């Protein structure tokens, strides 16, 4: 069926569809319209997942660099930086979640051999980048008011807000990368994203070293310098990806930037319909951790600094299932687009089992060497660090307990996302993360006075609820009518 863009496009657009098919069809020939064995599906998923996992680890290395360098400024700066990211990350991930819709939509289009739809999806992803980016930047400019209303210490949140005034502008390039990444990943090509992210680690480290600490002739700006470096490095990565998509033969054939100014309201609406629940689901999960950070702020700077370190360790471990989940969405989306229910089953279950198995290993590591891990962030030799060091070790022990369910919920949500099922998982996440997780955190932390350990146990309860319900939903996907026929 011809849609609005089909009516608006000229003969040149139709020619671009033919050339796009020529460029993309051969690349995807072995990916769609076939049922792979369990072993073959594992290999195909692994080939796609490895660069995605490495990209997530590289991205986490980027964030870890910030945390380590903030720690070099002192525990006050570390606490302020942690508070800032507690606001920035949920807002950033809300936008990222919406733009994540590009990946399953593009994958399903490739599975159905509808290559014009791939271009339309990626193009409207860039439109949505601009709209969301500007709106969310305006929201972050109100950070001082927000921190004050949730009862944070003024001395801490003033530093946090100074950082956010500059780091908030990174949303535009970050969203743009996700929009283009969805199209690139849907073609089972992820290496370019990995190299851009790895280069960003070094650019960010140099930027932080120069601007935070006043090296290379730059002024010492501390957290403000970290915010500036964050925006700069993400802008560089976005520009590199634009150039790559514009000149690479596979993506050049889509003519992505031709007639870019033309609106495609039906596709934009469809993207928001699919992406908004994803964004809300991700935000509810990250928001649960951010709310836990706010609760930790009530316990003082030692607890807040310890929480930042333990959460960073847990986040690093989560990068592997997060990368796997991106591959899961693509593999399930390709199978869904080609109307292959057996391929959907195999792609989904291989990912769920792989993700949960890895998280069992990380949980054992957290239990075995917590002091070593915490010592990477908080030097134990400094007497002033004795309390936050001990607290971080205790929090990490609890984090080990929810590694299994954290992997399961990420994989099952990604598999459902590949099917285009986003609304019900969003509702499940809201009930699990906030109805179960945060209420348990508050009760254990403050009513029973288990303090930080109780807050972390509540996080485990929320993750477990979501993992169980979403895994059951994927298991019963045919009964719920989630498969294309």
C-alpha positions in Angstrom: 0.0 0.0 0.0 1.3 3.4 -0.9 1.5 5.8 2.0 1.9 9.5 2.3 5.6 9.6 1.5 5.0 7.4 -1.6 2.6 10.1 -2.9 5.0 12.9 -2.1 8.2 11.3 -3.5 9.3 11.9 -7.0 10.9 9.5 -9.5 14.2 10.1 -7.9 12.9 8.6 -4.7 11.6 5.6 -6.5 15.0 5.1 -8.1 16.6 5.3 -4.7 14.4 2.5 -3.5 15.7 0.3 -6.4 19.3 1.2 -5.6 18.7 0.7 -1.9 17.4 -2.8 -2.6 20.5 -3.5 -4.6 22.8 -2.4 -1.8 20.9 -3.9 1.1 19.3 -7.0 -0.4 22.5 -9.0 -1.0 23.8 -8.1 2.5 20.6 -9.4 4.2 20.0 -12.4 1.9 21.3 -14.9 4.4 19.6 -13.2 7.3 15.9 -13.3 6.5 13.3 -15.7 5.2 15.1 -18.8 6.6 14.9 -20.8 9.7 18.3 -21.3 11.3 19.1 -24.2 13.6 19.7 -23.5 17.3 23.4 -23.5 16.7 23.2 -21.4 13.6 21.0 -18.9 15.3 23.4 -18.7 18.2 26.3 -18.0 15.8 24.2 -15.3 13.9 23.2 -13.7 17.1 26.7 -13.8 18.5 28.2 -12.2 15.3 25.8 -9.3 15.7 26.0 -9.1 19.5 29.8 -9.1 19.9 30.4 -5.6 18.5 27.2 -4.3 20.2 28.4 -5.7 23.6 31.8 -4.2 23.0 30.2 -0.9 22.1 28.2 -0.9 25.4 31.3 -1.7 27.3 33.2 1.1 25.6 30.3 3.4 26.4 30.5 2.4 30.0 34.2 3.0 30.0 33.4 6.5 28.8 31.1 7.0 31.8 33.5 5.2 34.1 36.2 7.7 33.1 33.9 10.5 34.2 33.2 8.8 37.6 36.9 8.1 38.2 37.9 11.7 37.4 35.1 13.1 39.5 36.5 11.0 42.3 39.9 12.6 41.8 38.3 15.9 42.5 37.0 14.6 45.9 34.0 12.9 47.4 32.0 16.1 47.3 32.4 16.4 43.5 31.7 12.6 43.1 28.5 13.0 45.1 27.5 16.0 43.0 28.3 14.2 39.7 26.3 11.2 40.9 23.3 13.4 41.7 23.6 15.1 38.2 23.6 11.8 36.4 20.7 10.6 38.5 18.7 13.3 36.7 20.4 13.3 33.3 20.4 9.6 32.6 16.6 8.9 33.1 15.8 11.9 30.8 18.5 10.9 28.3 17.3 7.3 28.3 13.7 8.3 27.9 14.7 9.9 24.6 16.9 7.0 23.7 14.1 4.6 24.3 11.8 6.4 22.0 14.5 6.4 19.3 15.2 2.8 19.9 12.0 2.2 17.8 14.2 2.8 14.7 15.9 -0.6 15.2 12.9 -3.0 15.3 11.0 -1.0 12.7 14.0 -1.0 10.3 14.7 -4.7 11.0 11.1 -5.7 10.4 11.1 -3.7 7.1 14.3 -5.5 6.0 12.7 -8.8 6.9 9.7 -7.9 4.7 12.0 -6.5 2.0 10.4 -3.1 2.3 13.6 -1.0 1.8 11.7 2.3 1.3 10.4 1.9 4.8 13.9 1.6 6.1 14.7 5.1 4.8 11.5 6.6 6.0 12.1 5.2 9.5 15.7 6.5 9.8 14.8 9.9 8.4 12.0 10.4 10.9 14.3 9.2 13.6 16.5 12.3 12.9 13.4 14.5 13.0 12.5 13.0 16.3 16.1 13.6 17.5 15.7 17.4 17.0 12.2 17.6 18.6 13.0 15.5 21.7 16.5 16.9 22.2 15.4 20.5 22.4 12.4 19.7 24.7 14.5 17.6 27.1 17.4 20.2 27.2 14.8 22.8 28.4 13.8 20.4 31.1 17.4 19.8 32.3 17.8 23.6 32.6 15.4 23.4 35.6 17.7 21.0 37.5 18.3 23.3 40.5 14.5 23.6 41.1 14.1 19.9 40.7 16.9 19.0 43.1 15.6 21.5 45.7 12.1 20.0 45.6 13.4 16.5 46.2 15.3 17.6 49.3 18.9 17.5 48.2 21.6 19.5 49.9 22.1 22.9 48.3 25.9 22.6 48.4 25.7 19.4 46.3 23.0 20.3 43.8 24.5 23.6 42.9 27.5 21.8 41.6 25.3 19.3 39.9 23.3 22.0 38.1 26.5 23.7 36.9 27.5 20.4 35.3 24.1 19.9 33.7 24.0 23.3 32.1 26.7 22.1 29.7 26.2 18.3 29.6 22.5 18.7 28.6 23.5 19.8 25.1 24.9 16.3 24.5 21.4 15.0 24.1 21.1 16.2 20.5 24.1 14.3 19.2 23.4 11.2 21.4 19.9 10.9 20.1 21.1 11.4 16.5 23.6 8.6 16.9 20.8 6.2 18.2 18.6 7.1 15.2 21.3 6.3 12.7 22.6 3.3 14.7 19.2 1.7 14.5 19.4 1.6 10.7 23.0 0.5 10.7 22.4 -2.3 13.3 19.4 -3.5 11.4 21.7 -4.3 8.5 23.7 -6.5 11.0 26.6 -4.0 10.9 27.7 -2.7 14.2 31.5 -2.3 13.9 31.4 1.4 12.9 29.5 2.2 16.1 32.1 0.4 18.1 35.0 2.3 16.6 33.2 5.7 17.1 32.5 4.8 20.8 36.1 3.6 21.5 37.6 6.8 20.0 35.2 8.8 22.2 36.7 7.3 25.3 40.1 8.8 24.6 38.6 12.1 23.4 36.6 12.4 26.6 39.5 11.5 28.8 41.6 14.2 27.2 38.8 16.7 27.4 38.2 15.9 31.1 42.0 16.1 31.9 42.2 19.5 30.2 39.0 21.1 31.3 38.4 19.5 34.7 41.9 19.9 36.1 43.2 22.9 34.1 45.9 21.2 31.9 47.2 22.0 28.4 46.7 25.7 29.1 42.9 25.4 29.8 41.3 26.8 32.9 40.4 24.5 35.8 36.6 24.1 35.5 36.1 20.9 37.5 32.5 19.6 36.9 31.7 22.3 34.4 34.6 21.1 32.4 33.3 17.5 32.5 30.0 18.8 31.1 31.7 20.6 28.3 33.8 17.5 27.4 30.7 15.3 27.4 28.9 17.4 24.8 32.0 17.8 22.6 32.8 14.1 22.4 29.2 13.2 21.5 29.0 15.8 18.8 32.2 14.5 17.2 30.8 10.9 17.2 27.5 12.1 15.6 29.4 13.9 12.9 31.5 10.9 12.1 28.4 8.7 11.9 26.7 11.1 9.5 29.7 11.1 7.2 29.8 7.3 7.3 26.1 6.9 6.4 26.4 9.5 3.7 29.4 7.8 1.9 29.0 4.1 2.6 27.5 2.3 -0.4 24.8 0.5 1.5 23.4 3.5 3.2 24.2 6.0 0.4 21.7 4.2 -1.7 18.9 5.1 0.6 19.4 8.8 -0.1 18.6 9.4 3.6 19.3 13.2 3.5 17.5 13.8 0.2 14.3 15.8 0.7 15.1 15.6 4.5 12.9 18.6 5.2 9.8 16.9 4.0 7.6 15.7 6.9 6.4 12.1 7.0 3.7 12.4 9.7 2.3 8.9 9.5 5.8 7.4 10.0 6.7 9.8 12.8 3.4 9.0 14.5 4.1 5.2 14.2 7.6 5.7 15.6 6.2 7.5 18.6 3.5 4.9 19.1 6.1 2.1 19.3 9.0 4.1 20.8 7.1 6.0 23.6 6.3 2.9 25.6 10.0 1.8 25.2 11.1 5.2 26.5 8.7 5.1 29.4 9.8 1.5 30.2 13.4 2.3 30.2 12.8 5.5 32.2 10.8 3.6 34.9 13.7 1.2 35.3 16.4 3.9 35.3 14.1 6.1 37.3 13.9 3.5 40.0 17.7 3.6 40.3 17.7 7.4 40.2 15.0 7.5 42.9 17.2 5.1 44.9 20.0 7.6 44.5 17.8 10.3 45.9 16.9 8.1 48.9 20.7 7.6 49.4 21.1 11.4 49.4 18.8 11.4 52.5 21.4 9.2 54.2 24.3 11.6 53.5 27.2 12.0 51.2 29.0 8.9 52.3 26.1 6.7 51.4 25.6 8.6 48.2 29.2 8.2 47.1 29.2 4.5 48.0 26.0 4.0 46.0 27.5 5.7 43.0 30.4 3.2 43.0 28.3 0.1 43.6 25.9 1.2 40.9 28.8 1.8 38.5 30.0 -1.7 39.0 26.5 -3.1 38.4 26.1 -0.9 35.4 29.4 -2.2 33.9 28.2 -5.8 34.3 24.8 -4.9 32.7 26.5 -3.7 29.5 26.9 -7.2 28.2 23.2 -8.1 28.4 22.4 -4.7 27.2 24.4 -5.2 24.1 22.9 -8.7 23.7 19.4 -7.2 24.0 20.1 -4.9 21.1 21.0 -7.9 19.0 17.9 -9.7 20.3 15.7 -6.9 19.1 17.3 -7.0 15.6 17.2 -10.8 15.3 13.6 -11.2 16.5 12.6 -8.2 14.4 14.0 -9.8 11.2 12.2 -13.0 12.0 9.0 -11.2 12.7 9.2 -9.2 9.5 9.7 -12.4 7.5 6.8 -14.0 9.3 8.9 -16.9 10.7 7.6 -17.9 14.2 10.2 -20.6 14.6 13.0 -18.2 14.0 11.4 -15.8 16.5 11.4 -18.5 19.1 15.0 -19.5 18.6 16.3 -15.9 18.4 14.4 -15.0 21.6 15.3 -17.9 23.8 19.0 -18.1 22.8 19.3 -14.4 23.9 17.4 -14.9 27.1 19.6 -17.9 28.1 22.8 -16.2 27.1 22.1 -13.0 29.0 21.1 -14.7 32.2 24.0 -17.1 32.1 26.5 -14.2 31.8 24.9 -12.4 34.7 25.3 -15.4 37.0 29.1 -15.1 36.3 29.1 -11.4 37.2 27.2 -12.0 40.4 29.8 -14.5 41.5 32.5 -12.0 40.7 30.8 -9.3 42.9 30.6 -11.8 45.8 34.2 -12.9 45.4 36.2 -9.7 45.1 34.1 -6.7 46.2 36.9 -4.9 47.9 39.1 -5.0 44.8 36.2 -3.6 42.6 35.4 -0.8 45.0 39.0 0.0 45.4 39.2 1.0 41.7 36.9 4.0 42.6 37.5 4.8 46.2 41.2 4.5 47.4 41.0 2.5 50.7 44.3 4.0 51.9 42.6 7.4 52.6 41.1 7.4 56.1 38.4 9.7 54.9 37.1 7.0 52.6 36.7 4.3 55.2 32.9 4.7 55.6 31.9 5.0 51.9 34.3 2.1 51.1 32.6 -0.2 53.6 29.2 0.8 52.5 30.0 0.3 48.8 31.2 -3.3 49.5 27.9 -4.1 51.3 25.8 -2.6 48.4 27.8 -4.6 45.9 27.0 -7.8 47.7 23.3 -7.1 47.3 23.8 -6.2 43.6 25.2 -9.7 43.1 21.9 -11.1 44.1 19.9 -9.4 41.4 22.3 -10.0 38.5 20.3 -13.1 37.3 16.9 -11.3 37.1 18.5 -8.2 35.7 19.7 -10.1 32.7 16.4 -12.0 32.3 14.3 -8.8 32.3 16.6 -7.1 29.7 16.5 -10.1 27.3 12.8 -10.7 27.5 11.9 -7.1 27.1 14.2 -6.9 24.0 12.6 -10.0 22.5 9.1 -8.5 22.9 10.4 -5.2 21.5 11.5 -7.1 18.3 7.9 -8.3 18.0 6.7 -4.7 18.3 5.2 -5.4 21.7 5.9 -2.4 23.8 2.8 -1.1 25.6 2.2 -4.1 27.9 5.9 -4.4 28.9 5.7 -0.7 29.8 2.8 -1.3 32.2 4.6 -4.3 33.7 7.7 -2.2 34.2 5.7 0.6 35.9 4.1 -1.9 38.3 7.3 -3.8 39.0 9.9 -1.1 39.3 7.8 1.4 41.2 4.9 -0.6 42.7 7.2 -3.4 43.9 10.7 -2.0 43.8 10.6 1.5 45.1 8.0 0.8 47.8 10.1 -2.1 49.0 13.2 0.1 49.0 11.5 2.7 51.1 10.0 0.2 53.5 13.3 -1.7 54.1 15.5 1.3 54.0 13.6 3.7 56.3 10.7 1.9 58.0 12.8 -1.1 59.0 15.9 1.1 59.1 18.1 -1.2 57.0 19.3 2.0 55.3 21.3 1.5 52.1 21.2 -2.3 52.1 17.4 -2.1 52.3 17.2 0.3 49.4 19.3 -2.1 47.3 17.2 -5.1 48.2 14.1 -3.2 47.0 15.8 -2.8 43.6 16.2 -6.5 43.4 12.6 -7.1 44.1 11.5 -4.8 41.3 13.8 -6.4 38.8 12.6 -9.9 39.7 9.0 -9.0 39.2 9.6 -7.6 35.7 11.8 -10.5 34.7 9.3 -13.1 35.6 6.3 -11.4 34.0 8.0 -10.5 30.7 9.6 -13.9 30.3 6.1 -15.5 30.7 4.7 -13.1 28.1 7.4 -14.0 25.6 6.8 -17.7 26.3 3.0 -17.2 25.6 3.6 -14.8 22.6 1.4 -16.8 20.2 -1.5 -17.0 22.7 -1.2 -13.2 23.1 -1.3 -12.7 19.4 2.1 -11.1 19.1 3.3 -13.0 16.0 2.7 -11.8 12.4 1.1 -14.3 10.1 
